[in-house]
Amino acid sequence: GEALKWLTGNPDAVIRGIWSLDFWNGRSRQIEISAELSRSCQACGHGRFSYLDGDEASPTDSAIPICGRDAFQISPANAEGGVNLARLAERWSALGKIDLQRFFVRLNLESGEWVTVFRDGRALVEGTPDIGRARSLYSRYVGD
């Protein structure tokens, strides 16, 4: 629908923000991004799409903030071969609620923070605005 608005010459009618589509559970939601967050975001505010262009931020582990959310994507430098999600879920079994799916495993901590790990080793750490805390949670629950 939004693409049609743009293509028909009605860009002012296009919804600003991000749509989060969860095809797995059949849900969608719109995430509004404040102007302040947008200005501080490398992609939204500055038009830099280094990951889309294939340019890694650094050769070591990286933590990238997710716009409009208290979350970070953490990409380890040494995730060759991927992650055994079932083994990770077993390791986490006594730590909180576990959601094991084919493509990811999620640990919901009592603190309200979540750690989601994908098969390729990338992780989303949600529930904290602090990059140091996100890295600490990743290190503690996923490893180096």
C-alpha positions, 0 to 999 in steps of 0.5 A: 500500500505504501509503495502505491502511494509513492508510485502514484505521486502521493509521497505525503500520504506515505506513513513515516516510521517503520513497519514491523512485520512478523510473518511467523505469527501473523502480526504487524505494528508500526514503530514511530521514530522520533526526530531525535533518534532519526538524526542520531541513526547512521541509516535514517539520519545520515543515509549511511547503509554500510551493512547493506553496502557490505562494509562492516563497521569494524573487523571485530565484534560490532554492536549496532543500535536498532532505531526506535527500540532499546535494542542492539544487533551484535555480530561476532567476528568469529561465528564461522560455522554458525551456532547450534541453537538447540545446544544453546537453548539447553544451556539456557534452560534454567535461566528464563523462558526459552523460545526455540524456533528453526531459525533462532533461539530467544532467552527472555530474562526476568529483568525484562531483557531478551537475547535472541540468537540466529543460526549465523551467530548474529544476536539481538539484545533487547530491553536496554538502551546501554550498549555496554549492557548489551555487550555484557549480556551477549558475552554472558549468555552467548559467549565470545 
